[in-house]
Amino acid sequence: MSKVVSQAKSQIRNMIIEAIGRAVADGKLPAEPMNDFIIEVPGDRANGDYSANAAMVNARAFRCAPRKIADIILAYMDRTDTYFDRVEVAGPGFINFYLNDAYYADVLLDIRACGDDYGRSDYGKGKKVNVEFVSANPTGPMHMGNARGGALGDCLAAVLDYAGYDVSREFYVNDAGNQIDKFALSLDIRYQQLYKGKDAPELPEDSYHGEDIKVRAEEFAGVYGDSYLEKSEKERRKALVDFALPKNIENMKKAMAKYRINYDLWFSELSLHNGPELQETLDILKNNGYTYEKDGALWYKNILVQTKILKAQGKTDEEIEKLELKDDVLIRANGNPTYFLADIAYHRNKFNRGFDKAIDVWGADHHGHVARMKGAMAAIGIDPRRLDVVLMQLVRLVKDGEPVKMSKRTGKAITLVDLLDEVPIDAVRFLFNMREAGSTMDFDLDLAVEQSSQNPVYYCQYAHARICSILRKLEEKGVKPEKCTREQLELLRTSEERELIRHLSSLTDVIISAAGNYDPAKVTHYVIDLATCFHKFYNSCRVGVDDRDLMQARLFLCVCVKDTIRNVLRMLKIEAPEKM
């Protein structure tokens, strides 16, 4: 939390504890160990700026009615050198605290002192966190789910960074396994169809039928002609994949860069297959007794692992039976490792790189895979609590109030690149972080391009631009923002000014909450509410007043709001324009 907010809460705690100590010394309260209490912001500001439940939680310990305890605490409370000008007892025994002018002034002074770092904290204590997101198969264009996953994952990583974690962004390239075999087959048949006509084989129903496969086959033919028709199927398919896959991966990198996402690592699944880690992971599972052979394949004892975990959680045999757990294949009868084994080895690799926490952003269709993967971590000796998965629901594109399924350019499903070509990137990144990951969402194409207060990102950017306009107009009259004293800032006493400053003061707490809940939507809602508070202030409080001290105080407040909006938008990699 911000330094001033932290100080205010510490003062409340100390005032209550010291008051109880004095009351015990005078014999007004019994000398009993006191229980911890909560300090919170009431829903209704009429009940104070902060409220504490110390009297209620200690009623049993002090063998006294909460209201009476609260009255005793209040009688012994000393507010000297604190941020509070009055304290009251309300209801069954709530102790309500009301902030004084100095608090509001110090919040603004703290914001200006922090500058670009306002909102940052050491909450994460520098713990190393890996955020893996998008990780689309490189066998075709990225789709709308990847668009949401990209914005969500990147902004989650930014929130964690602001909250004091050491964050690494990662893309897992699925360049091995069944999907690459299917990719090779699809390319091969499209290549043959270029030359063999009716004699060419048909593309199987379960292969890749996208236009991009045809394009890659044609590009390959443009370089090699029909020379690979005479090669063996194995040689031809390897050449096609070696040609097409790097192009697809490079396109993914370009699309992500256009989306303002820069990964610290693009991790190749193939590197696991070419190195010792798959076998090492398999050996650990075998040595720990979690494998068995059946029908020529090697299986993982998922039922055993999950049952252990669920029973430790208090689940009954009947509850576990209803889950219909199944074991999983690790090595197929043909000797090939499964995606599941590669995924276990990949996560082991992450933790071996020193990450304290691994966070995966997955589509909701992977829901059933979460428990298996966390269980697999336990099976290889890694605390499953170190792995967290954010499940992301589907996106529905809407235009003119109707669902949109087709791309004008390709006639197929709209891709990430299609979206970024049609809609401002600021709007895409902001709107995809308007809802928590677990909520399905409609992405309104009309709203995303609308330049009005109905468009949330435009609304926030306009607030920033409006403040820049205020500053320019006053500067044209020879008025520039100056350094303000606490006494000058204490002149900001209207309800609109106080509401705006209170909202400014909550940014650090909001970022910490967003990081703790893996929910960057809290930050987008914060900046929307900040813009709303500013517009209310702007409509009620003229900045260019005759009273020079008040004018400078309001200018100081405007600059604090401008800088905070800029900090939040910058965190989300969204522009903060000075003119609109």
PyMOL commands that set and color helices and strands:
alter all, ss='L'
color gray80, all
select helices_A, chain A and resi 3-25+45-47+54-57+59-62+66-75+101-117+144-162+178-199+211-224+227-230+233-258+269-274+277-287+302-312+317-322+339-352+364-379+384-386+416-422+425-431+445-449+456-476+486-489+495-505+507-516+521-540+548-571
alter helices_A, ss='H'
color red, helices_A
select strands_A, chain A and resi 39-40+50-52+84-90+94-99+128-132+166-173+265-268+291-294+297-300+328-331+357-363+387-392+395-399+402-403+441-444
alter strands_A, ss='S'
color yellow, strands_A
deselect
rebuild
show_as cartoon
